Amino acid sequence: MSHLLFVALALNAGPSLAVKPADNPLAVQVVAELSAEAAKKLTAGALKQDEGEALLTFARVDADSGQAGDAMFGRYEFADGKLVFTPRHRLLAGQRYRATLLCEKKVLTADYDAPAKKVVGTPTVEKVYPTADVLPANQLKFYLYFSRPMRESKTIFDHFRILDEKGKPVEDPWRRTELWSEDGKRLTLWIHPGRIKKGVNLREDIGPVLEPGKKYTMEIGKIFDADGVEMEKPHVKKFETSKPTPRSCWPRTGS
């Protein structure tokens, strides 16, 4: 069976819950039919994330523990007694997800197995700019070019590390703002500006990310592409640092 759809239904005309795939089974909607009492408390239209999560969550299930993880982000809409959640991103192929509805002290769940997608090969990092082996200690940006459109995620920065000469990770080096190209194949990765400019509290408290005359390794971990396929292995870029470059000399593009 390409995918499994489990629907949890109440025995009466009360709340119900279903995960409904679109033509692409990695794109789904979670549809919760609320009880009349619960429906009275909501206003028709779009709900904020926290308002929707108070009733309905959708999360990936850990394969080892069988427990649902953090709730996914997406769009909540309420109309005609139905609360509909549409995930912001497509599901990861081959993973199980769980919808949970809390309504009138009843808990309903509906699990959905996203089908594994047959793909050829795995995504790779094609280039990292700047390509030079020696970079100024105040280097601000890196441009990561991938072989395929990649999956956006708020936790993606946890998979990018800068290691010092002893292999120790530099603490929290990134400005955690996703800047993807329109085709999803290039990510602009910023070192946090507060760690570069002298006199800024962040630099004074934690220190600079890069220091002159040192050797570093940037490690790009095994992240997922837009179809849920994971990189086969991390990508590394080794470089040394020189003295800081005047800000007016910083590159403006990734070429």
N, C-alpha and C positions, 0 to 999 in steps of 0.2 A: 504494500500500500504506500503510495507516494507521500501521503501525509495523513495524520489522524486528527480528527476534530471531536473533542469531547464537549458536550453541552450539559450544563447542570441546570435542572429545572425544579422549581418548587412543585409540590403536589397540588397546590391550588392555583388560583389566579394571581398569586403573589409575584415576587421578584424572580427574574430569570437571567441567565448569563450565557453568552455564546461568543466564540472567536470565529470571525468570518473572513476567510481569505478572498482576495481579489483574483483577477486573472493570473497575476503573479503571486504564487503562494507565499512569497516572502513579504508581501504587502498585505496587512490585515487590518480589520477594524474589530474592536471589542464592543459588543452591544449588550448593555444591561437594561433590562426592563424593570423599572422600580415599582415598588408598591405605591398605592395611591397616597398614603400618608407621607412617604419619603419624597414623592414627586411634588407635593405641595410646598416643600421647603426650598425648591430650586426655581430660578427664573430662567425662562427659555433663552437660549443663545449660548455663546461661548462662556466657558468657565475658566478661571485661573487654575494653574497647575495644582496648587495646594487645595483648592476647593474640590477639584475632581478627585484627587488622591484620597481625600477624606472618605470617599465612597468606593472608589474603583481604582485598582492598581493593576499593572501589567509588567511582569518581570521575567528575566531569564532564570531558569531553574539550574542550579548547580548539579552537574552529573554525578558527583560523588555523594553529596549530602542529601540530594533530593529537595533542598530548600530553595525557595524563591529569593533572588537577590534584591538589589535596589530597584525601585519603581522606575520605569522608563519615562522619558519626557515625550510629550506629544500634545495633541489638541483634544480638548474635552468640549463636547457640545451636548446640550440638553434640549429635547423637543418631544412633545406628545408622549410624555412619560418614559422616554428612553434616553439614557445617558450613553453617548458613543465616544469611545476613545480611539484616536488614530495615532499610532506611534510616529515620532518625528522621522525615524530612519527605518529602513527595511530590516527585517529580522536576519539573524545569522543562520545560514544554511546548516541543517543538521542539528539544531539546538532545540531544546524544549522550553516552552514559555508557559507562564501561569497567570491567568486573570483571576483576581480576587475581588468580590463584591461584598461590602458590609452594608446591610440594609435591614433596618428594623431588628437589630441584634442577631440577624441571621448572616452566616458567612457562606457564600457560594463560591466555588472555584471552577475554572474551566481551563484545562491544559491543551496546548497546541504544539505539535511537533512540526517544526519548519523542515521541509524536505531538503535533503542534501542535493546540492546543485552540481551537475557534472561539468567540470571546468578543466581546462588544459593548463597545467603548470601552476605556479604560485606567483603572487606579486613580488616585485623586487624594487629596490632603490636603484635607479639608473644613474643619477648624478647628485652630488652635493656641491652647491656653490657657496662660498668661493672654493675653487678647486686647488688653490695654492696650498703648499705644505707649511708655509710660514704665514701667520695671520697676526695683525696688531692685537695687543692685549685689550683694546677697547672695541674689538669686533662686535657689532650689534646684531647682525642678521645672518641666518643661513637659509638657503633655499633648497628644499628637498624635492627631487623629481622622482616620481614613481612610475612604474610601467603600466599601471591601471588606475582608474578612479578609486580612491581610498575612502574608508568609512570615517566620517566625522564622529568625534566623541569628546566629551568634556574631560575624560580621563586619559586622553591620548598623550598628554605631556608626561605622564608617569612612565611612559615607555621610551622617553628620550633622556639620555644621561650624558654628562660630561665627567670623565674620569681623570684624576690627576696622575702624576708620574708613578704613584704607588698603587694605582688602581682604585683609589677611594673616590666615590661619587661626590661631585661638588654640590653643596646644598642648594636646592630650589633655584636653579639658574634661569628659569624661563618666565617670560611674560605669557601668562596662560590665556591667550586670545587666539582662537583658530582663524587663520587667514589662508583660505584655500582658493586656488584658481577655479574658474567657472567649471572646468572639466573634472575637477577633483583630483588632479594628478600632480599638483604642485602645492606644497605647504611652505609658507614663509614662517620661519621659526626665529623668534626674537629672544635674545638674551635680555633679561629684565633691565631696562634703562636705569632703574634705581640702584643697580649693582655696578654701574659703570661710572656715573657722574660723581666726582668727588664732592664731599660735603652733604650728600643726600643721606638721610637716616639709615636707609636700607643698606647702603654700602658700608657705612660706619659701623653698623650693628653686626652684619654678617660677613662683610668683606667683599672684594671684587670676585667675579666669577673666574676671570682669567688674569694671570699675573705675567709680566714680561719675563722672557727667558726661560719659560717652562715648557714641558711637553704634556700634551693632552690627547685624549681619545674621546671622540663623540660617538656614542652608541645609539643606533636607531633600533629599537626592539621589534619583536615580532607582532606587528599590528595587522589589522584586517583590511581587506579591500571592500568595496561597496557590496560585493556579493557574499561577504562573510568568509572569504578564503584567507587564511593566515599566511604571512610571510614564512618561508621555510627556515630562515635563519636571520639573526640580527645583521645589520650593516654597520661597519665601523669606518670612521674617518680619523686618521691620526694627523696631528699638526703640532707645530711649535709656535710660540708667541714671541713677537718682537715688541719694541717699545710702542706705546699708543700712537695712533695716527691722528692728526688734527681732524676735527669733526667735518670740516669742509671737504676733506678727501674721502669721506665714506662713500661707498658705491650706492647708487640709487636703484639699480636693477639687479636681477639675478643672472645676467649674462656676462 
